[in-house]
Amino acid sequence: MSGAATSLSVVIAVHNGGASLRQCLASLGRCRDRFDELIVVDDGSQDDALRCVPEFGGRIVSVGSRRGPGHGRNVGVLSAAGDIVLLLDADVCVAADTISIIMKRFKEEPELDAIFGSYDADPAAPGLVSQFRNLLHCFVHKTSNRRASTFWAGCGAIRRGVFLQSGGFDIAYSVPCVEDIELGMRLVGSGARIALDPSIEVKHLKKWTLQTMVATDIRKRGIPWMRLILNSRRIPNDLNLRLGHRVSVAIAPLLCSVSVLWALRALQRGFDRSLTWEVVAFSALLLGFLGINLAFYRFLAAIRGAAFAVRCLPLHLVYFLCCVTALFLGTVLHYWSRLSSSVSRVAAVSAGRS
């Protein structure tokens, strides 16, 4: 289905977009001559954010009650006329050259089926957690393989024919989670070529708190992603699944456990200068953790300074602890689901024989 790219449709699925939607559409309005149509899919919104869509030349498509971003994007792509469809989150702003780079890549590489970009290094939301979480995503995309093993719908473009042929997003994901990752893995498995181009940038507007970060990384991303990996039996060495990331996931709980044991020992016996095994283990684990993630801390320091990078260290540790929790829970839920299915099949067979 590859070939020349001649037209581009922008599709945004939104549920209660708030003020972010207007900012997103305003950024598209500044480069309106570079795409052919703008489709905003209303996924059961209850606010009035969509009132501004006509102001920016967009067309609203409603799906009725909330069905999830995957379903909304499927409807948007079906409604699109462009041979290239750019999927955007409603809380990002495109840069001046975002769409130009996308179309240039498709025109110069007729074998390219899909491409996605990255958050920029200047997140809009202030605060340590927001800055850390958005810059972490930015760093991962800017340092990952250019020949991608998955897809990102926050800012991802795909040939409409390839999308339709694949069946689109799995609508079983009724809330934002890993529907784009699942689609990307399915596309790559069928032989599609997907590229990651970090020069394709969008600014993320989302404000993160520690609570939303933990909830997202465990419930909305980590657990579904772990179950997806176990179902597909594939662990690509890319993005958040690279070797260094996996080793950090193993080190994080060990580092915390040793720290607790060291603190308990100090409370019982008092601090002394003796070189205990807790001190040796803590030092070795900490140095290993810092060494594996040194490139990320250098990235943070270059953007926000060394003090900012140091302040992000505990949050980075929390992030990996969330990954450990999601790994455990995702594995348990996966095998529990398989066991339940097996029991149900056996029960059905037994009932049929009786």
N, C-alpha and C positions, 0 to 999 in steps of 0.2 A: 504493500500500500504506500510505499515511499515514493517520493517524486518532488516536483517543484512546488514551492510554497508561494502562493499568490495573495491570499487573504487571511486575515486573523480576526477571530472573535474572542472577546474577553467574557468569561463567565465567572460570576461571584455568587456563591450560595451563602445566604446570611440568615441568622436567627437572632433577632434583637441586636442589630448592629450598633446602635447608639451613635455617639459622636464620631467614633472611628470610621464608620461607613462613609460619612461625608468627607473626611480627610482622604480616605482611599479613593473615592470618586473624583475629588478635586485633583489629586495627583495624576489620575488618568486623563482628566480634562486638559491638563497642560501638554499632553502629547496626543490629543484626540485625532490628529491627522495621520497617526501611525497605525491605527487599527480600524477595522470596518464596522464593528458593532459591539455594543456593550449590553450584556444580558445579566440582570440581577435576579436570582431565584429566591423568592421569599419562602423560607422553610418554617412557616408557622410563626412569624414574628408577632409580638404583642406590643411593640413600641411603634413610634411614628418615624423611625429613621428612614424608611423607604420613601418618604414624601419628597426627598431631595433627588431621587434617581432621575426623573425627567429633566431636571435642571441641567444635568450633565449628559444629556442625550442618551440615557439608558432606557432599556425596556424591561419591565417587571413581569416575571413569570411566577405565578403562585402555585404551590403544591398543596395548599390547604393546611392540614395539621402538620405538626413537626414530624419529619421522617428521618432527619439526619443529613449531614453534609454530602455523604456519598449519593444518596437518592437525589438531592437537590442538584448536584453537579451533573448527574446522569441526565436529568430533565433539561438542564441548561445546554449540554452538548447536543442533545437531540434537537433543540430549538435553534441551534447555531447554524449559520450559513457558511462561515469561514472554513477553509480546508485545514487551518491550524487553529486550535483552541487554547487560549491562555487561561488557566485556572488560577484564581487569586483568592486568598483569604480576605475577609472583609476588614481585617485590622492591620493591613499593610499598605504602605505607600510606595508606588513604583518610582524609580529614579528616572531622570530625563532620557537615559539611553537604554532602559530595561527592554522595551519592546523592540527597539532597533537592533539590539544584539541578538535577540531571539530570532527575528526574521532573517537576519544575516546568516546565522548558523544554519537555519533550515534551507535557505536558498543555496548556500555553498556546499551543503552536505545532503544530497538527496536521499542518502541511505539512513539518515537520522530519523528516528521515529518519535522521540520525546526528549525533552531537555528541561532541567530545572536549575534554579539558582540558589541564592543564599540571603540571609539577613545581612544588612550592612553592619559596620563596626561602630555605629552611632545610634543605639536604641533610643527611642523617643521618651520612654518612661524613666523618670529618675528613681533613685533608691538603689541600695546595694543588691537586693535580690533580683529586681528587674534587670539591672545592668548585667549582673552575673549570668542569669539564665539566658538572656538573649545573646550575649557574647559567646557563651558556650556553644549555642547552636551555630552561630556564625563561624566559630573556629572549626567545628566539626566539618561543616560543608566546605570551608576553604582549604582544608587539608586532606580531604578524602579523594578517592579515585575518581578521575575524570570520566572513565567508562563506568557508569553507575550500575549498581545491582538492584536498585529500587527506584522509587519516584517520590516527589514531594509536591503536594497540591497547594502549598502556601504560595508558591510562585513557580508553576510548572506548566509547560506547553507541550501539547501532543497533537499529532496528526489526527484529525477527526475520524478518518477511516480506520486507523489503527485502534482508536478508542472504541469505536462501535464494534469492530470485529472481535475485540477482547471481551465484550460484554459489559464494559464499564466497571464502576465501583461496586463492591459487594454491599448491598443495602442491608445486610444483616447487622452492620455497624450503625446503630441508630444514634450514636453520639460521636463527636470528633475523637478519633483515636488513631488507628493504624490502617484506615481504609486505603490511603494512598500508598503506604508501604506494601500492602497486600497486592494492590493493582500492579505496582512496579515489579514485584517478584514474579507475578504471573506473566507479565509482559516479557521480562527477560527470559523466563523459562520457555517461552514460545519462540524465542529467537530475536526479539525486538532489540534495537539498539537505543539505549538511553544514555544521555550525557549529563554530567554535572558541570556547569560553567559558573564559577564563583564571581565572575565579572557581571553576571546578571543579578542585580541587587534590589532588594526591597527593604524599606524601613519598617520594623515591627513596632506597633503602637501599644501592645499589650502591657498592662501593669501586673507584675507578679508579686505575690506575697509568699512567705515561707509555706503557708498552708496550701495555697494553690499549686506551688511547685511540687510539694510532696504528693498531693492528691493526683496531679497530672502524671508525674513520673512513675507512680505505682499503679494507679487504677486505670488511667486513660491511655497510657503508653506502654509501660513496662509489662503488665500482665497480658494484655492482648498481643503484644509483640512476642513474648515468650511462648504463648500458645500457638501463634502463627509459625514460629520457628520449629516447634515440636511437630506440628501438623505437616509442615513442608519438608522436615528433616534436612533443612539446609541452613547453614550459618555462614553467611557471606563475611569475608574479612574486610568490612567496609563500614563507613559511618560510625555509629555507636557500638559496632560489634568487632572493631579491630582488636588485634592481639593485646595492645597496650591497655585498651579499655577493659578487656576481660581480666587481665592481670590485676588492674586497679580494683575491679569488683571483688576479687579474691582477697586483696590486701586490706581493703577498708574495714571489714568486720574484725579481722585479726588485729589491726591497729587499735580499734576501739576496745576490744576485749583486753588486750595487754595494758592499755591505759587504765582501764577500770581496776584490773588486778594490781597494778602498780600503786594506784591511789589507795586501794583497800589495805595493801601491805603497809603503806606509809602511815595510814591512820592507826593501824594496830601497833606498829613498832616504832613509829616516828621516822622522819627523814634522816638518812645517813649518807655518807659519801661512798659507801661500798658499791662495787659494780655488780649489781644483782642481775639475774637473767631477765627480769622485766625491763631493766634499763637497756640491756643489750638488744633485746628483741624489739623494744619500742624504737630505738635508734635505727636499727636495721630496716624495720618496716617503714618508718617515716622517710628515711633516705631513699628507699626503693620507690615509695609512692611519689615523692617529689621528683625523682629522676625520670620516672616514666612520663610524668605530666609536665616536665620542665618547659616544653615547647608552648603549652597552653599558658603557663604562668608568665612566660616571656611575652606572649601575645597580649595578655592583660596589662602587663607592666608598660608595654610600648604604647598602649592606647590610653590607659588611665593612671599610670604610675605604679611604682613598686608597692606603695602602701595599700593601694586598691587590690593588687594581686594577693598580698598577704591576707587581707580581710576576706577575700574570696575562698581561701583555703578551707575553712570549716564548711562553707556551703558546698564546695566540691566534694568534700567527704560525705556530707548529707546526701548529695546526689547519688553517689556510688552505693550508699547504704539503701537508698530507695531502689536501686537496681538489684541489689541482693534480695531485698524483700519481694520485689516483683518476680525475680527468678524463682524463688521458692514457691510463692503463691501460684504463679502461672503454671509451674510444673505440677503442683498438687491438683489444681483445677483441671488440667489437661488429662491426667490419668484418672481422676475421679469421673470425669465425663466419659472417658472410654470404658471404665468399669461399669458405670450406670447403663451405658448403651448395651454392653455385653449382657448384663443382667436382664435388661428389658427384652433383648432378642431371645434369650434362653426361656424367659417366662412366656413369650409369645409362642415359641415352638412347643413348649410343654402344654400350653392351653389348647393349641391346635390338635395335639395328639390325644387329648383327653375327651 
